[in-house]
Amino acid sequence: MPDLQNRTSPAEWYIYLIRCSDNSLYTGITTDVERRLKEHQAGGKKAARYLRARGPLQLAFSCPVSDQTEALRLEYAIKQLSKENKEKLVNGSTTIDQLRERLEPKQASD
């Protein structure tokens, strides 16, 4: 019988934005923001190609999400935003919940 006490819970997923030295914003998802930022900063094989020549890098925004599926959906939605709207997310004038609402299918009225 498996030992259920030592089972690890599912990983918590995060959506994050990194600000580059040219002031551009990179969007990604991960289960460990600190580790992922260090990988990007190191510039090795695990770093996103986009970020390799754009250091120094600074974490601009991160937010936990419910699961990988939601993380992927939000990542895509954020990547579709204009730079101005990404900045609103970073500075807090737009929330991740507002972005989630845009992703929810509209209810048909009867």
C-alpha positions as CSV (number, residue, x, y, z in Angstrom):
1,M,0.0,0.0,0.0
2,P,1.5,3.4,-0.9
3,D,2.5,5.8,1.8
4,L,0.0,8.7,1.4
5,Q,1.5,10.8,4.2
6,N,4.7,11.5,2.3
7,R,3.1,12.3,-1.0
8,T,3.9,15.7,-2.3
9,S,1.0,18.0,-3.2
10,P,0.7,19.1,-6.9
11,A,3.1,21.9,-7.7
12,E,1.8,25.4,-7.5
13,W,2.1,27.3,-10.8
14,Y,3.0,30.9,-11.2
15,I,2.8,33.4,-14.1
16,Y,5.7,35.9,-14.1
17,L,6.9,38.9,-16.0
18,I,10.6,39.9,-16.2
19,R,11.8,43.4,-17.1
20,C,14.8,43.5,-19.3
21,S,17.5,46.2,-19.5
22,D,15.8,47.5,-22.7
23,N,12.6,47.9,-20.6
24,S,10.8,45.1,-22.5
25,L,8.7,42.6,-20.6
26,Y,9.1,38.8,-20.9
27,T,6.2,36.6,-19.8
28,G,6.6,33.0,-18.6
29,I,5.2,30.3,-16.3
30,T,7.0,28.1,-13.7
31,T,6.5,26.2,-10.5
32,D,9.5,28.1,-8.9
33,V,9.9,31.8,-9.8
34,E,13.2,32.3,-7.9
35,R,14.8,29.3,-9.6
36,R,13.5,30.3,-13.0
37,L,14.7,33.9,-12.7
38,K,18.2,32.6,-11.7
39,E,18.2,30.3,-14.8
40,H,17.3,33.3,-17.0
41,Q,19.9,35.5,-15.4
42,A,22.6,32.8,-15.8
43,G,22.0,32.9,-19.6
44,G,22.7,29.2,-20.1
45,K,20.8,26.5,-22.0
46,K,17.8,26.8,-19.6
47,A,17.4,30.5,-20.2
48,A,14.9,31.8,-22.7
49,R,16.7,32.9,-25.9
50,Y,14.9,36.2,-25.8
51,L,16.5,37.1,-22.5
52,R,20.1,36.0,-23.1
53,A,21.3,39.4,-24.4
54,R,18.9,41.6,-22.5
55,G,20.3,41.6,-19.0
56,P,20.3,42.6,-16.3
57,L,16.9,41.1,-15.6
58,Q,14.5,42.0,-12.9
59,L,11.4,40.3,-11.7
60,A,8.5,42.8,-12.4
61,F,5.5,40.7,-11.5
62,S,4.5,37.2,-10.3
63,C,1.3,35.6,-9.3
64,P,0.3,32.1,-8.2
65,V,-2.4,30.4,-10.4
66,S,-4.5,27.4,-9.8
67,D,-2.8,24.9,-12.2
68,Q,-0.6,24.6,-15.3
69,T,-3.6,24.9,-17.7
70,E,-4.6,28.2,-16.2
71,A,-0.9,29.3,-16.2
72,L,-0.7,28.5,-19.9
73,R,-3.9,30.4,-20.7
74,L,-2.9,33.4,-18.8
75,E,0.6,33.4,-20.3
76,Y,-0.9,33.4,-23.8
77,A,-3.4,36.2,-22.8
78,I,-0.6,38.4,-21.3
79,K,1.6,37.9,-24.4
80,Q,-1.3,39.2,-26.5
81,L,-1.6,42.4,-24.4
82,S,0.0,45.7,-25.6
83,K,3.1,46.9,-23.7
84,E,0.9,49.5,-22.1
85,N,-1.5,46.9,-20.7
86,K,1.3,44.7,-19.5
87,E,2.6,47.7,-17.6
88,K,-0.8,48.1,-16.0
89,L,-0.6,44.5,-14.8
90,V,2.9,45.2,-13.4
91,N,1.9,48.4,-11.6
92,G,-1.4,46.9,-10.2
93,S,-3.9,49.1,-12.1
94,T,-5.0,45.8,-13.8
95,T,-5.3,42.7,-11.8
96,I,-4.9,39.1,-12.7
97,D,-8.5,38.5,-11.8
98,Q,-9.6,41.1,-14.4
99,L,-7.5,39.2,-17.0
100,R,-9.1,35.9,-15.9
101,E,-12.6,37.4,-16.4
102,R,-11.7,38.2,-20.0
103,L,-10.8,34.6,-20.6
104,E,-14.0,33.2,-19.2
105,P,-16.5,32.3,-21.9
106,K,-19.5,34.6,-22.1
107,Q,-22.8,33.2,-20.7
108,A,-25.5,33.1,-23.4
109,S,-28.6,34.8,-22.2
110,D,-31.8,32.9,-22.5
